[in-house]
Amino acid sequence: MTTLKVAVIGCGSIAKHRHLPEYANNKHVEIVAVCDIVKERVDESAAQYQAKAYTVYQELLKDESIDVVSVCTPNYLHAPISIAALNAGKHVLCEKPMATSKEEAEDMIAASKANNKKLMIAHNQRFVASHQKARNLIESGEIGKIYSFRTAFGHGGPEGWSADGKESWFFKKEEAFIGAMGDLGVHKTDLLRYLLGEEFVEVGSFIETSAKENTDVDDTSVCILKTKNGIIGTLAASWSYVSKEDNSTIIYGEKAIVRLEDDPMASLIVQYKNGEVVKYELGGIQTNESGGQTSSQVIDLFVDAIRENKEVPVSGEEGLKSLQVVLAALESNETKKIVPLS
């Protein structure tokens, strides 16, 4: 198969640290175009990857030679740009959260089907080695019936990571739509659905802005989630963890407790009911702190799906299910009621 021609729209931190270098490391693709409304930023990426620079994405999409587009923009632009790219005949990899509403997400899925082009959402936590091993253990029955879980994703906030620092779009509701719950919480709703192999049916939440000033989005949220089969647990997403990043998940089962990314050495620890403890050193999770964003596997798996014409590992439908948990959390906080998911 010929080399896939790739364009990246949005040249901020996620493009700079993950999409662009991962495409550059894939022998089956060529980065031909980059786009950003900030001219200096796009010119820098264009020079680094010998690509054509655009400041208007509609102009980029007119190039019929482009096969693949990564959408790495502020959240409110995910759906409009993804839909425009799909309608222009491009395969699309979109950053998370995929959209700002259920309707937008459904429109993205419809555009993918109408144009017979692949749409993948960049939920990378599924591909972390410890998470994949844990899913296998749960699926095989090794852990027994799952009773409960707790998961957390928190760090000091996007100002240390985003290209615009404290002025970042992450802090502006009209561009981000949601704060820590969308930035970090949606990673965990997707991970929990993947690990447990179940859908959530009820969501309750408390969502606050307590740590950050000059923002109108949440920075701290705690949710209670319940699956169809009655597994209950908590999810915390926060930009208020001022020391070390926390990206841990603990699953409480009938035969064992599974600790994921909870220990500095062993990325997976299984504590069995009989007292036996098994530690797996499977390599760490990617973090914003260590610059370890360059091996997410998202890009390679997306490229493979296009080249081999197979299902993408995280479809638009999957992205929508993970988004809906976050939308339900927002609704629960506003209504002060437990929100059912259809």
N, C-alpha and C positions, 0 to 999 in steps of 0.2 A: 504493500500500500504506500502511496506517496506521502511525503511529509505533510503533517497538518499545519496549516498557517493559523497562528494564534494572535489574538488581540486582548489586551488587558485594559479595562476601563476603570479608572480610579487608581492613582499611583501613590496612595498613602502607605501606612505601615504594613497592612496585611498583604498588599501587592509586593511591596519592597522586600519583606522578610519571608514570604511564603510563595505566593503565586509565581512571581517572575523568576526567582532562583530555581524553583522546582520545575517550571517549564524549560528553563535553560539547561537543566540537568537531564531532561528527557530527550533521548536521541530521535524520537519520532515526531517532534514538533519544532517549529521555527517561530520565534516571536517576531511578528512583522509590524505590529502597530501598538501604540500605547496612547491613552487619553486621560487628561486631567484638566480641570478648569484653571489650575494654578500652572502658569506657563513654565516657570523655573523648574517645578517638580517634574512635569512631563518631559521637559527637555533633558533633564538629568537621566531619567529612565531610558529615554530614546537613545541617548548617547551610549549608555552602558550596554544596551542590548542590540544596538544597530537597527533600531526600529523607527518607523515613521511616527512623528508626534502629532497628536490632534488635541484641540481644546474643546471641540464640539463632538459629542459621541454620534450624533446623527450623520455627520460627515464620514466618520470612520465606518459606520455600518453600510455605507454605499459601496465600499470596496468588496466586490463579489469574490475576490480570491480568498478572503478570510473565512476559515472553516469553523473556528472556535472562539468564543468570547468568555472571558472571566469578568464578572461584575463585582468590583471591590469598592463600591461607592458608599456614602452614607445610606442608612437603612431606607429612607423614604424614596430613594431612587432605584432600589433593587427591582421592584416589579416593573415600573415603566421601561427601564433599560433592558431588562431581561426579555420582556414581551416584544420590544422593538427589535432586539437581536434575533429572537426566534422567528419573528415575521420576516426578517431579512435573510433567513435561511442558515443561521448559525446555530451550532450546538452551544449551550450555555451552562457554565458553572457559576453559581451565584453564592455569595457569602451569606452567612446567617445573621439574624433571622431572615428568612427568605422574603418576607413582606411585612406590611404594617397592619394587614387585616386578612380575614379568611377569604373575602371576595377577591382581593389582589392575588393571593396565592392560587386561588382557583382559576383566575384568568391566566396566570403563568402556565399552569398545568394544561389548560385548554390550548394555549398557543403552541406549546410543545407538541401536543397531539396533532393539531391542525396542520403543522408544518413538518411533521415526522422528524423532529429534531430532539436530541437528548437534552434533558434538564436535570442537573444534579445540584444538590445543596451541600455546601462545604462543612458538614458536621464531621470534624476530624476525630472526635473522642472515640468513635466506634473502632477506629483503626489502631488505637494504642494497644500494645502487646498484652498488658495486664488485663485490659477490658475484654479483649478477644478470648483470652484464656478463661476468664471468669464466666463469660457467656457459655463457653463449652462445658465448664463444670456444672453450671446451673441446668443447662439443657440436657446433660447426660443423667441428671438425677443425683449426682455426687453430693450435692448440698441438701437434698431432700426438698420438702415443701418450703417455700419462701414465706416468712412471716412479715418481715419488716425491713426497712432500709433507712439510712440517712446519707445525704450527699451534700457537699458544699463546694462552691467555687467562689473564691474571694481573693482580691489583691488590693493594692493601694489606689487603683483607679486608672483610667485610660490616659491620664495626662502624662504618665511616665512612658507610654507606649505609642500613643497617637502622634502622627506627623505634626499636628498643630498644638500639642501640649494642652495647656489649660484653656486654650481657645477652641478646642476640638469640637466638631459637630456632635460628638458623643454626649455633650452636655446640653444640647439644644433640642427641645422636644419636637419642634417642627421638622427637624432633620433626622433625629434618632428615633422618635416616636416613643421609645422606652429606654430606661437606663440599664442598671446592672442586671435586671431580670431578663432583658432581651439580649444583652451582650454576653452574659455568663450563664444565666438561668436556662436559656434555650439549649445550650450545650448539654446541660444535665437532664433536661426533659427528654432529649433525644437519646442520651446515654442510658437512662433508666428504662426507657421503652425497649432499647436494644438488649440490655442485660436481662431484663425480666421476661422478655418475649410476650409482654402484655400491654394492653392499652389502659390509660387512666380514664376513670369514669366520673370522678369527683375531685374538685380542687377548692381549697380554702387558703387564704393568704393574708399576710400583713406586709405592706410595702411602704417604706419611708424614705424621705430625703433627710438624712441626719448628719452625714459626714462632709458633704460638699456644699460650698457656697456658690452663689451665682449660677445655679442650674435649676431647671424645672422638670428634671427626670429623677427617678428613684436611684438611690445608691445602696440601699439595704433592703432585702426582702427575704421573708421566710414563708414557705408554703407547706401545706399538708396535702398529700396526694394519696388517692386510693385507686387501686386497679379493679378490673372486672371481677377478679377472683378474691378480692378482699385483702390484697397486700397493701399495707399502709406505711407511710414514712414521711420524712421531711426533706425539703430541699432549701438550702440557703444560698443566696447569690448576693455578693456584696463588693462594693468598691471601698469598704471602710476597714480592710485588714491592713494595718499600717506596717506590719513586719512581713514575715514570710508568706508567700502565696499558699493558699490551701486549695487543693483540687482533688479531695478525697471522697471515696464512696465506701460505705460499709453495708453489707447485705447480711441479714440475720435469717438463717435457715434452720430447718429441723435437725440436720446432722452436723452443721458447721456454721461458723461466722467467717465471712470473706471480707478481708480488708484490702482495699484498692488504693494505691498511691497515698498510703497513710503512714508509711515508714520510709526514712531517708535511704535505706539500703535495698530493702525488698519491696518491689513494686506490687507484689501480690502475696498476701499471707492468708493461709487457710487454717483456722483454729477449730479442730474437730471436737465433737461432743465428748469423745473418749480421752481427751487431753493431748492428743497428737497435734503438733503444729508443723505445717509445711510452708517453707518460705521460697518464693520464686524471685530470682533477680532477672527481670526481663527487659531492663533498660527503662529509663525514666520517661515520664510524660513530657510533651513539649510545653515549655513555659515561656512567658514573655520575659522573664528575668534572665534566663540563660542564653537567650538568643536561639533557643532550640526549636525554632519554627520551621526548619528547613527539611524535615523528614515526616511530614504529616501523612504521606501516601495518597492524599486526596487527589492531587494532580495526576499522578501515575495511574491510579485506578480509573479516573475519568477518561484519560487518554486511551487506556486499554479498552474501555467500554465502547468508545467511538470506533476504534480500529477493528475490533472484533464484532462490532454490531450486537452487543449484549446489553442487558439491563444495567443501568448505573447502580452503584451500591447504595446511594441515598437519593431516592427519587423525589420529585416534587411532592408526590402524595405523602411520602415519609416526612419531608420538611414541613408540610402543612399540619400533620398530626402533632409534631413537636411544637410548632408555633401555637396551635390551639390550646395547649396546656398553659402557655404563657398568657395568652389572651384571656383565658378563664381566670388566671391568677389576678390579672388587672381588674376584671369584673368583680371578683370576690372582694377585693380590697375596697372597691368603690361602693358596692351594695351591702357589705358586711354580712354576706350570706355565702354558704357553700354553693359552688356552681357546678351543675351537672354537665358532663361532656357527652354529646350524642355519639 
